[in-house]
């Protein structure tokens, strides 16, 4: 095993920047799971069908998919700090308006506005944090960047359950306001203005291919659980989306300034790590769909109780921060492999559990699973950014978010279909438990598949990237936050 030199301790400026940025993404990361928990309450309050209500979530996801590809260009063109404030303002406006919605149509429209803001925030956060770290990735930096992404699916159900049980549905949106207002104030005070790269041309043909392609694929996958994978409402959008994405890939490789630079995949570290990231998203978000449903439908827990029972996974994610030091010392590959194994071990008890499963065993499994997921995401993100130049960082941030979004949508769709078929005709608790065991077995298999590309990740730690002549100035500006 190759041992690399540990980097210097994370400095105060980077921690300040990280705190400001993590505060900004906290509400969007929690938002989706909070809303999902409250969908049943929303349906009763607005007196609409489940099929119509799904657009509250689907519209948000489509807007998010449309916005992500724009972040690389917008960050370079207008500056990261300015776009950060625009994204926060957009999400804030969408939250206020969603809380004031008067019918389903207005709620869907304002959720779309929220989705645009959310789609911009996470890639910009990754870009700003990486630059604030001086363009030199480390396990400590990746802990700051990657762990917040895992917070939402774990703690969102708890907050959503509390709101559903004790407050009006409008509070699932009002809860965002104090967080976003504080994030705007902190950003104005602590994030310095950076210098935009200049009047970069917008790749309009690429935008017209990639954003609709992603939105179509995400929409089709979101319908798979309800309509079935062979349904025209699933196959049609997915095929159309993949065709548009393929056309974008052809276009991007032939243009000088593509919307998202696919040439990054020529780098072995980026390509293999991105594949693991896609598979991790597939496994992580797919199982996040199953876990609260298992507690509710097999052990007959309330929404709030199910959310609280998922909290140990958050403890495991917190423990994964320790692996940041090990990543710096030994390189990303061993930690990715260890993280995948831990995630599989944490999923296995659910693939064997019945209604009488030991809560102590399942709690321990969730801690192990959280530690595995946190380690995988941190180590993979480190490998993704290894050796990238200053100007490549925004493109890498957009691509990683696109892959996580597609992986999450595909994993959720696949396991929703498996679960739906497993629960068809299940009228007893034992029959439902069997359906869930089958679905968790698929989640376990998807996790294990990630071992194959993980073996190809470079063993050694990252080399410092070559910076552009003015990169030192831009990095110094970022670190000053």
BELBEL-V641881 format. One record per helix or strand of 2 or more residues. SS is the DSSP state (H for helix, E for strand). FROM is the first residue (numbers start at 1). LEN is the number of residues. If there is no record, write none. Layout:
ss;from;len
SS;FROM;LEN
SS;FROM;LEN
//
This chain:
ss;from;len
H;12;26
H;39;8
H;50;19
H;70;9
H;80;20
H;104;29
H;139;28
H;171;20
H;204;24
H;232;21
H;262;5
H;268;30
H;303;7
H;311;20
H;332;21
H;359;27
H;390;34
H;429;26
H;471;9
//
